[in-house]
């Protein structure tokens, strides 16, 4: 071999070798030591299969056999063992060296371990990106569906609630109306879950005593679980306060209760326990001062594969129509957005425990405000809503409560009403998302002529902001759909009374 080629092979990082038909290595280049840490002279005489990964031996053997039988060149990838016991991947070429006498097979292999690992990481990142984009699209779709259902449920909840309030309790229709109202409220809970998954739920944190919240939820949980499941609560004395959106944390408890109920079709026990967690380590997790709630059931439990995916949105082991897969996903999202953590432990046949913790709040709770009664008034209100059913129901509620109501099905009609009405309009109650212009834009335009006009928004989407168009929201009052009659009347009364206090 000419010196220049000998020097080239001696300094190359590639592995060069010659192999006889039986697989014995007859020559090994210095690259064996560079790439694998193996001394070339000790490699010569050994069988190639000794350093090839067992999963690749068949392919390498077949390629070598074909090279000797057909004289063809083969290219393949396989792994070889280095001196430290690690497997490294090589892109190799095997071909017959016809100039040799007798003919022998030559092997040239290039270490591609790092390259393949990088490619694998890039594929993982691409997959994560695809999943993130997919979940963003699904989240927007879920939010849009939730908005439409919010309108429908506003009508159902409002109409059934009015029937419950007006029908005598002994009427057979009264029970049906109550059933419709309860079912619609459960559907409204699902709408809130969809909005939460789409990251569009409205959060209003306050200082919360979780013991009080658990106690207040007991009756609702009893109805949710049914008579075949026993509910136990163990509330720690001296429980610390937390800062969170009480409505969302109640939703967490209801979601966990629903999951537990479905895991115990033949009955069982659901236990809710509260505790203080000082700074330190809890179950291997480093936590600051926290308040934890554990929700444990005696149901069927989960295998490790199911546990690993339990918090994924839309993942469910339930049959079609029996679950959305949003329950635990929303638990995780709500608690994470509240600055807390979530943990799940489960044993097949022995039940599941979901524990979530929220940071301790050191603020003093605000003084409890007296709940505004659902009373009416005599003021003049302009209601703007493009959904006919919602607009009709809202106007009926307000008219029956004594208000003078002007109604408009579009922003342009609302502008005409405002121009033609000679008297005062005390409150604009408008939907946010409408054709022609948004509710925020409408409010700005109407207030140019009626500077004292108070504004209240209603929407199935979150509370409007500057980013929704129309500049800064001119009113600080908002009611989320779906709502019932009492909730609407309380919100309207509060908006009007706040106006008077600031005059």
VEXVEXFI-15075 format. One record per residue (C-alpha): residue in one letter; x negated, y, z negated; chain; residue number from 1. Coordinates in Angstrom, 2 decimals. Layout:
   res         X         Y         Z   chain     n
     a         X         Y         Z       A   NUM
...
end
This chain:
   res         X         Y         Z   chain     n
     x      0.00      0.00      0.00       A     1
     x     -1.43      3.43      0.93       A     2
     x     -2.54      5.51     -2.04       A     3
     x     -0.02      8.28     -1.32       A     4
     x      2.89      5.83     -1.54       A     5
     x      1.42      4.20     -4.64       A     6
     x      1.18      7.64     -6.31       A     7
     x      4.72      8.46     -5.23       A     8
     x      6.14      5.32     -6.81       A     9
     x      3.99      5.70     -9.93       A    10
     x      5.37      9.18    -10.64       A    11
     x      8.99      8.57     -9.61       A    12
     x     11.75      8.38    -12.23       A    13
     x     13.53      5.82    -10.05       A    14
     x     13.19      2.12    -10.76       A    15
     x     11.49      0.09     -7.97       A    16
     x     11.34     -3.69     -8.06       A    17
     x     11.07     -6.75     -5.88       A    18
     x     13.22     -9.74     -6.72       A    19
     x     13.03    -13.31     -5.38       A    20
     x     16.14    -15.35     -4.41       A    21
     x     16.37    -16.79     -7.96       A    22
     x     16.53    -13.30     -9.46       A    23
     x     13.00    -13.24    -10.88       A    24
     x     11.28     -9.85    -10.84       A    25
     x      8.02    -10.06     -8.88       A    26
     x      7.12     -6.36     -9.07       A    27
     x      8.22     -3.59    -11.46       A    28
     x      7.35      0.08    -10.98       A    29
     x      6.32      2.51    -13.75       A    30
     x      9.89      3.85    -13.52       A    31
     x     10.98      0.93    -15.73       A    32
     x      9.14      2.55    -18.61       A    33
     x     10.36      6.07    -17.75       A    34
     x     14.02      5.07    -17.39       A    35
     x     14.35      2.12    -19.76       A    36
     x     11.28      2.20    -21.99       A    37
     x     10.25     -1.24    -20.70       A    38
     x      6.58     -1.97    -19.91       A    39
     x      6.43     -2.96    -16.21       A    40
     x      3.89     -5.75    -16.68       A    41
     x      6.15     -7.37    -19.30       A    42
     x      9.14     -7.12    -17.01       A    43
     x      7.48     -9.01    -14.17       A    44
     x      8.34    -12.71    -14.31       A    45
     x     11.62    -12.17    -16.15       A    46
     x     14.99    -12.75    -14.54       A    47
     x     16.87     -9.58    -13.57       A    48
     x     20.05    -10.86    -15.22       A    49
     x     18.41    -10.57    -18.65       A    50
     x     18.64     -6.77    -18.57       A    51
     x     21.84     -6.41    -16.51       A    52
     x     25.13     -5.90    -18.37       A    53
     x     27.13     -9.16    -18.57       A    54
     x     30.07     -7.49    -16.83       A    55
     x     27.84     -6.63    -13.83       A    56
     x     25.86     -9.87    -13.46       A    57
     x     28.30    -11.48    -11.02       A    58
     x     28.32     -8.45     -8.70       A    59
     x     24.51     -8.08     -8.73       A    60
     x     23.99    -11.82     -8.18       A    61
     x     26.45    -11.82     -5.25       A    62
     x     24.73     -8.80     -3.68       A    63
     x     21.27    -10.39     -3.97       A    64
     x     22.54    -13.66     -2.51       A    65
     x     24.11    -11.80      0.42       A    66
     x     20.92     -9.84      1.05       A    67
     x     18.89    -13.02      1.39       A    68
     x     21.56    -14.85      3.41       A    69
     x     22.65    -12.09      5.78       A    70
     x     19.85     -9.56      5.63       A    71
     x     22.37     -6.78      4.88       A    72
     x     21.85     -3.81      2.57       A    73
     x     24.00     -3.52     -0.54       A    74
     x     24.68     -0.46     -2.65       A    75
     x     26.30     -0.79     -6.05       A    76
     x     26.31      0.55     -9.60       A    77
     x     25.51     -1.50    -12.65       A    78
     x     24.19     -1.06    -16.19       A    79
     x     20.79     -2.14    -17.54       A    80
     x     19.63     -2.41    -21.14       A    81
     x     16.95      0.00    -22.36       A    82
     x     14.40     -0.64    -25.08       A    83
     x     16.60      0.98    -27.76       A    84
     x     19.49     -1.37    -27.03       A    85
     x     21.63      1.15    -25.12       A    86
     x     23.19      0.47    -21.75       A    87
     x     22.30      2.90    -18.99       A    88
     x     24.07      3.12    -15.66       A    89
     x     22.18      3.00    -12.34       A    90
     x     23.11      3.69     -8.73       A    91
     x     21.16      0.96     -6.90       A    92
     x     20.33     -0.20     -3.43       A    93
     x     19.22     -3.79     -2.65       A    94
     x     17.86     -4.69      0.77       A    95
     x     15.51     -7.17      2.42       A    96
     x     11.90     -6.00      2.85       A    97
     x     11.20     -7.53      6.24       A    98
     x      7.55     -6.41      6.25       A    99
     x      6.84     -8.62      3.25       A   100
     x      5.68    -12.19      3.76       A   101
     x      7.67    -14.07      2.81       A   102
     x     10.67    -11.75      3.04       A   103
     x     11.68    -10.47     -0.36       A   104
     x     14.46     -8.23     -1.70       A   105
     x     13.62     -4.74     -2.82       A   106
     x     15.60     -2.91     -5.52       A   107
     x     15.70      0.88     -5.83       A   108
     x     17.79      2.21     -8.73       A   109
     x     18.46      5.77     -9.93       A   110
     x     19.67      6.51    -13.46       A   111
     x     23.10      8.16    -13.22       A   112
     x     24.17      7.72    -16.86       A   113
     x     24.26     11.42    -17.69       A   114
     x     25.92     12.27    -14.38       A   115
     x     28.71      9.73    -14.89       A   116
     x     29.27     10.94    -18.46       A   117
     x     29.53     14.51    -17.18       A   118
     x     31.96     13.41    -14.46       A   119
     x     34.03     11.59    -17.09       A   120
     x     34.17     14.69    -19.29       A   121
     x     35.19     16.80    -16.31       A   122
     x     37.94     14.32    -15.43       A   123
     x     39.15     14.42    -19.03       A   124
     x     39.21     18.21    -18.96       A   125
     x     41.06     18.20    -15.65       A   126
     x     43.59     15.77    -17.10       A   127
     x     43.98     17.92    -20.21       A   128
     x     44.47     20.96    -18.00       A   129
     x     47.09     19.15    -15.92       A   130
     x     48.86     18.08    -19.10       A   131
     x     48.72     21.62    -20.50       A   132
     x     50.13     23.07    -17.29       A   133
     x     52.81     20.40    -17.19       A   134
     x     53.82     21.06    -20.79       A   135
     x     53.89     24.81    -20.09       A   136
     x     56.30     24.22    -17.21       A   137
     x     58.40     21.85    -19.31       A   138
     x     58.39     24.38    -22.14       A   139
     x     59.68     27.14    -19.86       A   140
     x     62.30     24.79    -18.46       A   141
     x     63.33     23.80    -21.97       A   142
     x     63.63     27.45    -22.98       A   143
     x     65.77     28.24    -19.93       A   144
     x     68.06     25.30    -20.67       A   145
     x     68.24     26.38    -24.32       A   146
     x     69.27     29.90    -23.26       A   147
     x     72.14     28.56    -21.12       A   148
     x     73.27     26.21    -23.86       A   149
     x     73.13     29.07    -26.33       A   150
     x     75.87     30.84    -24.36       A   151
     x     78.02     27.70    -24.19       A   152
     x     77.56     26.91    -27.87       A   153
     x     78.40     30.48    -28.87       A   154
     x     81.82     29.94    -27.30       A   155
     x     82.30     26.47    -28.83       A   156
     x     81.12     27.43    -32.32       A   157
     x     83.06     30.69    -32.28       A   158
     x     86.32     29.22    -31.00       A   159
     x     86.23     26.15    -33.24       A   160
     x     85.34     28.32    -36.24       A   161
     x     88.31     30.57    -35.55       A   162
     x     90.55     27.51    -35.42       A   163
     x     89.19     26.25    -38.73       A   164
     x     89.82     29.66    -40.34       A   165
     x     93.37     30.06    -39.00       A   166
     x     94.79     26.51    -39.10       A   167
     x     96.25     25.25    -42.40       A   168
     x     94.08     22.55    -44.00       A   169
     x     96.91     20.02    -43.80       A   170
     x     97.13     20.38    -40.02       A   171
     x     95.82     17.29    -38.15       A   172
     x     94.11     19.65    -35.71       A   173
     x     92.15     21.27    -38.56       A   174
     x     89.98     18.16    -39.01       A   175
     x     89.31     17.97    -35.27       A   176
     x     88.31     21.64    -35.21       A   177
     x     85.90     21.04    -38.09       A   178
     x     84.42     18.08    -36.24       A   179
     x     83.92     20.19    -33.10       A   180
     x     82.29     22.94    -35.14       A   181
     x     79.94     20.53    -36.94       A   182
     x     78.94     18.84    -33.67       A   183
     x     78.32     22.20    -32.01       A   184
     x     76.14     23.31    -34.94       A   185
     x     74.07     20.13    -34.53       A   186
     x     73.75     20.94    -30.84       A   187
     x     72.65     24.45    -31.81       A   188
     x     69.90     22.85    -33.92       A   189
     x     68.68     21.05    -30.80       A   190
     x     68.69     24.37    -28.93       A   191
     x     66.47     25.85    -31.64       A   192
     x     64.15     22.86    -31.25       A   193
     x     63.92     23.46    -27.51       A   194
     x     63.14     27.13    -28.09       A   195
     x     60.55     26.14    -30.68       A   196
     x     58.93     23.73    -28.22       A   197
     x     58.87     26.51    -25.63       A   198
     x     57.21     28.76    -28.26       A   199
     x     60.15     31.14    -28.04       A   200
     x     61.76     30.79    -31.42       A   201
     x     62.00     33.86    -33.60       A   202
     x     60.08     33.57    -36.86       A   203
     x     60.90     35.78    -39.85       A   204
     x     58.61     34.73    -42.74       A   205
     x     59.58     35.52    -46.31       A   206
     x     58.62     34.31    -49.78       A   207
     x     60.25     30.90    -50.27       A   208
     x     60.68     28.59    -53.25       A   209
     x     60.60     25.16    -51.61       A   210
     x     62.28     23.53    -54.62       A   211
     x     65.29     25.80    -54.15       A   212
     x     65.30     25.11    -50.42       A   213
     x     65.22     21.32    -50.96       A   214
     x     68.07     21.60    -53.45       A   215
     x     70.12     23.70    -51.02       A   216
     x     69.53     21.16    -48.23       A   217
     x     70.62     18.13    -50.26       A   218
     x     74.30     18.33    -49.35       A   219
     x     73.57     18.74    -45.66       A   220
     x     71.06     15.89    -45.76       A   221
     x     73.59     13.65    -47.53       A   222
     x     76.06     14.22    -44.67       A   223
     x     73.33     13.71    -42.08       A   224
     x     72.02     10.45    -43.58       A   225
     x     75.36      8.78    -44.23       A   226
     x     76.52      6.58    -47.10       A   227
     x     74.18      3.69    -46.22       A   228
     x     71.06      5.71    -47.09       A   229
     x     70.19      6.86    -50.63       A   230
     x     68.65     10.31    -50.98       A   231
     x     66.22     10.99    -53.84       A   232
     x     64.47     14.28    -54.61       A   233
     x     61.51     14.76    -56.92       A   234
     x     60.75     18.43    -57.34       A   235
     x     57.62     19.37    -59.27       A   236
     x     57.93     21.82    -62.16       A   237
     x     56.25     25.18    -61.71       A   238
     x     56.07     24.85    -57.94       A   239
     x     54.15     27.67    -56.26       A   240
     x     55.79     29.95    -53.73       A   241
     x     54.98     29.94    -50.01       A   242
     x     55.45     32.45    -47.21       A   243
     x     57.36     30.92    -44.31       A   244
     x     60.51     31.17    -42.24       A   245
     x     63.01     29.36    -44.45       A   246
     x     65.29     28.51    -41.51       A   247
     x     62.43     26.84    -39.65       A   248
     x     61.29     24.87    -42.72       A   249
     x     64.89     23.72    -43.23       A   250
     x     64.81     22.59    -39.59       A   251
     x     61.66     20.59    -40.39       A   252
     x     63.48     18.80    -43.23       A   253
     x     66.50     18.07    -41.03       A   254
     x     64.29     16.74    -38.23       A   255
     x     62.47     14.44    -40.66       A   256
     x     65.80     13.36    -42.14       A   257
     x     67.15     12.51    -38.69       A   258
     x     64.05     10.46    -37.84       A   259
     x     64.26      8.64    -41.17       A   260
     x     67.96      7.88    -40.66       A   261
     x     67.26      6.36    -37.24       A   262
     x     64.43      4.27    -38.72       A   263
     x     66.85      2.77    -41.31       A   264
     x     69.87      1.54    -39.28       A   265
     x     70.69     -1.02    -41.97       A   266
     x     70.30      1.37    -44.86       A   267
     x     67.48      2.33    -47.15       A   268
     x     66.12      5.19    -49.23       A   269
     x     64.83      8.63    -48.30       A   270
     x     62.65     10.37    -50.86       A   271
     x     61.67     14.05    -50.75       A   272
     x     58.90     15.07    -53.14       A   273
     x     57.27     18.45    -53.76       A   274
     x     53.89     19.07    -55.39       A   275
     x     51.22     21.72    -55.87       A   276
     x     47.84     21.01    -54.26       A   277
     x     44.90     23.00    -55.69       A   278
     x     41.88     23.67    -53.48       A   279
     x     39.93     20.55    -52.71       A   280
     x     40.31     17.34    -50.75       A   281
     x     43.61     15.53    -50.39       A   282
     x     43.67     12.20    -48.52       A   283
     x     40.40     13.11    -46.83       A   284
     x     41.68     16.54    -45.79       A   285
     x     40.11     19.76    -47.06       A   286
     x     42.89     22.09    -48.21       A   287
     x     43.21     25.45    -49.90       A   288
     x     45.87     26.08    -52.57       A   289
     x     48.97     24.60    -50.95       A   290
     x     52.48     23.41    -51.62       A   291
     x     53.20     20.01    -50.09       A   292
     x     56.45     18.25    -49.29       A   293
     x     56.44     14.51    -48.61       A   294
     x     59.40     12.88    -46.85       A   295
     x     59.29      9.09    -47.20       A   296
     x     61.64      6.43    -45.84       A   297
     x     61.87      2.67    -46.29       A   298
     x     62.49      2.04    -42.61       A   299
     x     60.86     -0.04    -39.92       A   300
     x     57.60      1.93    -39.81       A   301
     x     55.27      2.51    -36.86       A   302
     x     52.35      0.61    -35.37       A   303
     x     49.04      2.48    -34.89       A   304
     x     49.69      3.15    -31.19       A   305
     x     53.03      4.80    -31.97       A   306
     x     51.53      6.80    -34.84       A   307
     x     48.85      8.15    -32.49       A   308
     x     51.53      9.66    -30.21       A   309
     x     54.19     10.48    -32.80       A   310
     x     53.71     14.26    -32.60       A   311
     x     53.66     14.43    -28.78       A   312
     x     56.57     16.41    -27.29       A   313
     x     59.22     14.17    -25.69       A   314
     x     57.54     10.96    -26.89       A   315
     x     60.13      8.65    -28.40       A   316
     x     60.57      4.92    -28.94       A   317
     x     64.34      5.30    -29.02       A   318
     x     66.62      4.20    -26.23       A   319
     x     67.79      6.70    -23.61       A   320
     x     70.39      8.97    -25.15       A   321
     x     69.28      8.13    -28.69       A   322
     x     66.49     10.67    -29.10       A   323
     x     64.75     13.60    -27.43       A   324
     x     61.24     13.13    -28.79       A   325
     x     61.30     16.75    -30.00       A   326
     x     61.76     16.11    -33.73       A   327
     x     58.21     15.39    -34.90       A   328
     x     56.72     17.58    -32.17       A   329
     x     58.63     20.55    -33.57       A   330
     x     57.71     19.63    -37.14       A   331
     x     54.05     19.80    -36.13       A   332
     x     54.50     23.06    -34.18       A   333
     x     56.50     24.85    -36.89       A   334
     x     54.12     23.89    -39.71       A   335
     x     51.02     24.71    -37.66       A   336
     x     52.44     28.13    -36.70       A   337
     x     53.17     28.71    -40.40       A   338
     x     49.48     28.18    -41.23       A   339
     x     49.99     24.69    -42.64       A   340
     x     49.12     21.09    -41.83       A   341
     x     50.98     17.84    -41.20       A   342
     x     50.05     14.23    -41.93       A   343
     x     51.79     10.97    -41.08       A   344
     x     51.21      7.55    -42.65       A   345
     x     53.20      4.46    -41.75       A   346
     x     53.18      0.69    -42.15       A   347
     x     55.28     -1.57    -39.94       A   348
     x     58.13     -2.99    -41.99       A   349
     x     57.40     -0.79    -45.01       A   350
     x     58.36      2.70    -43.89       A   351
     x     56.90      6.08    -42.99       A   352
     x     55.79      9.14    -44.94       A   353
     x     55.39     12.55    -43.35       A   354
     x     53.69     15.14    -45.55       A   355
     x     53.34     18.79    -44.66       A   356
     x     51.60     21.52    -46.61       A   357
     x     51.99     25.29    -46.58       A   358
     x     49.51     27.80    -48.06       A   359
     x     50.37     29.14    -51.49       A   360
     x     51.71     32.70    -51.44       A   361
     x     50.53     35.08    -54.14       A   362
     x     53.06     37.79    -53.26       A   363
     x     56.04     38.44    -55.47       A   364
     x     59.38     37.52    -53.90       A   365
     x     61.50     40.40    -52.69       A   366
     x     64.61     41.09    -54.72       A   367
     x     67.53     39.13    -53.38       A   368
     x     69.84     41.24    -51.28       A   369
     x     73.57     40.95    -51.69       A   370
     x     74.95     39.13    -48.67       A   371
     x     77.07     41.46    -46.56       A   372
     x     80.66     40.33    -46.41       A   373
     x     82.05     39.42    -43.01       A   374
     x     84.28     42.50    -42.83       A   375
     x     85.26     44.67    -39.92       A   376
     x     85.69     48.38    -39.41       A   377
     x     87.25     51.05    -37.18       A   378
     x     84.21     52.20    -35.17       A   379
     x     84.01     52.10    -31.38       A   380
     x     81.77     49.43    -29.89       A   381
     x     80.64     48.87    -26.30       A   382
     x     80.08     45.14    -25.59       A   383
     x     78.01     44.26    -22.52       A   384
     x     77.75     40.56    -21.59       A   385
     x     77.71     38.99    -18.13       A   386
     x     78.95     35.59    -19.38       A   387
     x     82.76     35.89    -19.34       A   388
     x     83.45     33.33    -22.06       A   389
     x     80.95     34.84    -24.49       A   390
     x     82.12     38.39    -23.79       A   391
     x     85.79     37.49    -24.27       A   392
     x     85.12     35.69    -27.56       A   393
     x     82.93     38.48    -28.96       A   394
     x     85.48     41.14    -28.03       A   395
     x     88.30     39.13    -29.64       A   396
     x     86.32     38.73    -32.88       A   397
     x     85.55     42.44    -33.04       A   398
     x     89.05     43.59    -32.08       A   399
     x     90.68     41.33    -34.69       A   400
     x     88.28     42.82    -37.26       A   401
     x     89.65     46.30    -36.50       A   402
     x     87.00     47.73    -34.18       A   403
     x     87.81     49.70    -31.04       A   404
     x     86.16     47.65    -28.31       A   405
     x     85.04     48.67    -24.83       A   406
     x     83.79     45.80    -22.72       A   407
     x     81.61     45.57    -19.63       A   408
     x     80.53     42.58    -17.53       A   409
     x     77.41     44.29    -16.14       A   410
     x     75.03     47.14    -16.93       A   411
     x     76.47     49.31    -14.15       A   412
     x     79.96     48.86    -15.55       A   413
     x     78.64     49.72    -19.01       A   414
     x     77.21     52.98    -17.64       A   415
     x     80.59     53.86    -16.11       A   416
     x     82.32     53.08    -19.43       A   417
     x     79.87     55.28    -21.30       A   418
     x     80.37     58.19    -18.86       A   419
     x     84.17     57.96    -18.77       A   420
     x     84.76     57.48    -22.51       A   421
     x     85.41     60.85    -24.07       A   422
     x     85.03     59.88    -27.71       A   423
     x     82.08     58.65    -29.69       A   424
     x     80.57     55.18    -29.12       A   425
     x     79.02     54.04    -32.36       A   426
     x     77.29     50.84    -31.28       A   427
     x     76.09     49.23    -28.07       A   428
     x     76.15     45.42    -28.41       A   429
     x     74.38     44.06    -25.33       A   430
     x     72.94     40.87    -23.98       A   431
     x     69.24     41.11    -23.12       A   432
     x     68.95     39.10    -19.89       A   433
     x     71.45     40.30    -17.27       A   434
     x     71.62     41.02    -13.53       A   435
     x     70.81     44.57    -12.34       A   436
     x     68.73     45.48    -15.41       A   437
     x     67.83     44.18    -18.85       A   438
     x     69.69     45.10    -22.00       A   439
     x     66.65     47.11    -23.11       A   440
     x     66.69     49.21    -19.94       A   441
     x     70.43     49.76    -20.34       A   442
     x     69.99     50.89    -23.94       A   443
     x     67.34     53.44    -22.93       A   444
     x     69.56     54.87    -20.19       A   445
     x     72.68     55.12    -22.36       A   446
     x     70.79     56.80    -25.18       A   447
     x     69.66     59.57    -22.83       A   448
     x     73.24     60.91    -22.99       A   449
     x     74.34     59.45    -26.32       A   450
     x     71.33     60.07    -28.55       A   451
     x     73.07     58.86    -31.71       A   452
     x     74.06     55.52    -30.13       A   453
     x     72.99     52.58    -32.27       A   454
     x     71.91     49.44    -30.38       A   455
     x     72.21     45.77    -31.20       A   456
     x     70.90     43.01    -28.95       A   457
     x     72.17     39.45    -28.59       A   458
     x     70.36     36.69    -26.72       A   459
     x     69.54     33.02    -26.57       A   460
     x     65.92     34.08    -26.05       A   461
     x     63.74     35.62    -28.79       A   462
     x     64.17     39.12    -30.10       A   463
     x     63.40     41.55    -27.26       A   464
     x     60.06     43.33    -27.10       A   465
     x     58.37     45.91    -24.91       A   466
     x     57.20     43.11    -22.62       A   467
     x     60.80     42.28    -21.70       A   468
     x     61.08     45.52    -19.71       A   469
     x     62.77     48.82    -20.35       A   470
     x     60.19     50.25    -22.73       A   471
     x     60.35     50.03    -26.48       A   472
     x     63.54     48.52    -27.89       A   473
     x     65.55     51.49    -29.16       A   474
     x     67.46     49.41    -31.72       A   475
     x     66.13     47.34    -34.57       A   476
     x     69.10     44.99    -34.74       A   477
     x     69.35     41.58    -33.13       A   478
     x     71.51     38.46    -33.33       A   479
     x     70.45     35.15    -31.81       A   480
     x     72.85     32.94    -29.89       A   481
     x     74.60     30.77    -30.75       A   482
     x     76.38     32.59    -33.58       A   483
     x     79.75     32.26    -35.29       A   484
     x     82.39     34.89    -36.11       A   485
     x     81.20     35.59    -39.63       A   486
     x     77.57     35.89    -38.54       A   487
     x     78.54     38.33    -35.79       A   488
     x     80.70     40.50    -38.05       A   489
     x     78.02     40.65    -40.75       A   490
     x     75.35     41.63    -38.21       A   491
     x     77.52     44.34    -36.62       A   492
     x     78.51     45.77    -39.98       A   493
     x     74.88     45.88    -41.10       A   494
     x     73.81     47.66    -37.89       A   495
     x     76.51     50.31    -38.37       A   496
     x     75.83     50.80    -42.07       A   497
     x     72.08     51.12    -41.45       A   498
     x     72.85     53.92    -39.00       A   499
     x     74.74     55.85    -41.65       A   500
     x     71.98     55.41    -44.21       A   501
     x     69.44     56.92    -41.82       A   502
     x     71.57     59.91    -40.80       A   503
end
